[in-house]
Amino acid sequence: MPSPLRLTAPLVLLLAACSQTPGEISQDTQAFDGIAAEASISVLGTEPFWALEIAPESDGHTAIYSSPENLEGARFAVDRFAGNNGVSFSGTLDGEAMSAAITPGDCSDGMSDRSYPYTATVSLGDSTLFGCAYTSDEPFTGDEAS
């Protein structure tokens, strides 16, 4: 019969191999607070041109999505979620699911000399749009006119 030490040694090695060393994986569970819930957010993209304006209201947040096909834009309610590295908004626009993820990072629209503090990914139905964003607290820098 094998000795208990002989059986235990491989188990100890296996457990040691599975243990996590501090600092390897972030256990940060703090919600992103770089964009205040009270801030208005402007999101925009080119090719195709589109814009999404998100503003706080007394009962949540409202978004207005505009494009060359609808310059006045369509208004709809969105829910806000603050994750670990950004905020997202979700809602329904003309019967299609819409989600917008906004994360910190230098961004350029590729058509102006503006620099934006956030990047954005917007899913609308089957389409995915990529763009830039800024807030009422953190504006873009560069040219005012577009």
C-alpha positions as CSV (number, residue, x, y, z in Angstrom):
1,M,0.0,0.0,0.0
2,P,1.4,3.4,-0.9
3,S,2.3,5.7,1.9
4,P,0.0,8.7,2.7
5,L,2.9,11.1,2.1
6,R,3.3,9.6,-1.4
7,L,-0.4,10.3,-2.2
8,T,-0.5,13.7,-0.6
9,A,2.6,15.2,-2.3
10,P,1.1,15.3,-5.8
11,L,-2.2,16.8,-4.4
12,V,-0.2,19.6,-2.7
13,L,1.7,20.3,-5.9
14,L,-1.6,20.4,-7.9
15,L,-3.2,22.8,-5.4
16,A,-0.1,25.1,-5.4
17,A,-0.3,25.2,-9.2
18,C,-3.9,26.3,-9.1
19,S,-3.5,29.0,-6.5
20,Q,-3.6,32.7,-7.6
21,T,-0.8,35.0,-6.7
22,P,-1.8,38.5,-5.6
23,G,-1.9,41.1,-8.3
24,E,-2.2,38.7,-11.3
25,I,-6.0,39.2,-11.8
26,S,-7.8,42.3,-10.8
27,Q,-10.5,41.6,-8.3
28,D,-11.7,45.3,-8.6
29,T,-15.5,45.4,-8.3
30,Q,-15.8,49.2,-8.1
31,A,-18.2,50.6,-10.6
32,F,-16.6,53.1,-13.1
33,D,-17.2,56.6,-11.8
34,G,-15.4,58.6,-14.5
35,I,-18.7,59.7,-16.0
36,A,-21.2,61.0,-13.5
37,A,-24.8,59.8,-13.7
38,E,-25.8,63.5,-14.0
39,A,-23.5,64.2,-17.0
40,S,-24.9,64.6,-20.5
41,I,-23.0,62.5,-23.1
42,S,-22.5,63.2,-26.8
43,V,-21.6,60.2,-28.9
44,L,-20.8,60.5,-32.6
45,G,-19.4,58.6,-35.6
46,T,-18.6,59.0,-39.2
47,E,-19.1,56.7,-42.3
48,P,-22.0,56.5,-41.8
49,F,-22.6,59.8,-39.9
50,W,-24.6,59.3,-36.8
51,A,-25.0,60.8,-33.3
52,L,-26.4,59.8,-30.0
53,E,-27.2,62.3,-27.3
54,I,-27.8,60.9,-23.8
55,A,-29.1,63.1,-21.0
56,P,-30.3,62.5,-17.4
57,E,-34.0,63.0,-16.7
58,S,-35.9,62.9,-13.4
59,D,-36.9,59.2,-14.0
60,G,-33.7,57.9,-15.7
61,H,-31.9,58.7,-19.0
62,T,-33.2,59.6,-22.4
63,A,-31.3,59.2,-25.7
64,I,-31.8,60.9,-29.1
65,Y,-30.3,59.0,-32.0
66,S,-29.9,61.0,-35.3
67,S,-28.5,60.1,-38.7
68,P,-28.7,61.6,-42.2
69,E,-32.0,59.7,-42.7
70,N,-33.5,61.3,-39.5
71,L,-31.8,64.7,-38.7
72,E,-34.2,65.6,-35.9
73,G,-33.5,62.3,-34.3
74,A,-35.6,59.7,-32.5
75,R,-36.0,60.0,-28.7
76,F,-36.2,56.9,-26.4
77,A,-35.6,55.9,-22.8
78,V,-32.3,54.1,-21.9
79,D,-31.1,52.4,-18.8
80,R,-27.6,53.2,-17.5
81,F,-25.1,50.7,-16.2
82,A,-21.6,51.5,-14.8
83,G,-19.2,48.6,-15.2
84,N,-15.5,48.3,-14.3
85,N,-14.1,50.4,-17.2
86,G,-16.9,52.5,-18.5
87,V,-20.7,53.0,-18.8
88,S,-23.2,51.5,-21.0
89,F,-26.8,52.4,-22.0
90,S,-29.5,50.1,-23.4
91,G,-32.9,50.7,-24.8
92,T,-35.2,50.1,-27.7
93,L,-35.3,52.3,-30.8
94,D,-38.0,51.7,-33.4
95,G,-38.4,48.1,-32.1
96,E,-34.7,47.3,-32.3
97,A,-32.4,46.8,-29.4
98,M,-29.8,49.5,-28.9
99,S,-26.8,49.4,-26.6
100,A,-24.0,51.9,-26.3
101,A,-20.7,51.2,-24.5
102,I,-18.5,54.2,-23.6
103,T,-15.0,53.6,-22.3
104,P,-12.1,55.9,-21.5
105,G,-9.6,56.3,-24.3
106,D,-8.3,59.0,-26.7
107,C,-10.4,59.0,-29.8
108,S,-10.4,60.8,-33.1
109,D,-13.3,61.1,-35.5
110,G,-10.9,61.0,-38.4
111,M,-12.4,64.0,-40.1
112,S,-11.5,66.9,-37.8
113,D,-8.7,68.0,-35.5
114,R,-10.8,67.2,-32.5
115,S,-9.7,64.8,-29.8
116,Y,-12.3,63.0,-27.6
117,P,-11.8,61.5,-24.1
118,Y,-13.9,58.4,-24.8
119,T,-14.4,55.7,-27.4
120,A,-17.9,54.3,-28.1
121,T,-19.4,51.2,-29.6
122,V,-23.1,51.3,-30.4
123,S,-25.1,48.3,-31.4
124,L,-28.4,49.0,-33.1
125,G,-30.3,46.0,-34.3
126,D,-27.8,44.1,-36.5
127,S,-25.5,47.1,-37.0
128,T,-22.5,47.9,-34.9
129,L,-21.2,51.5,-35.0
130,F,-17.9,52.8,-33.7
131,G,-17.3,56.4,-32.7
132,C,-16.1,58.8,-30.0
133,A,-17.7,60.5,-27.0
134,Y,-17.5,63.4,-24.7
135,T,-19.5,64.6,-21.7
136,S,-20.7,67.9,-20.3
137,D,-17.9,67.5,-17.7
138,E,-15.2,66.4,-20.2
139,P,-15.5,68.1,-23.5
140,F,-13.6,67.4,-26.7
141,T,-10.5,69.4,-27.5
142,G,-9.5,71.0,-30.9
143,D,-11.6,72.7,-33.5
144,E,-15.0,74.0,-32.5
145,A,-16.5,73.9,-36.0
146,S,-16.9,70.7,-37.9
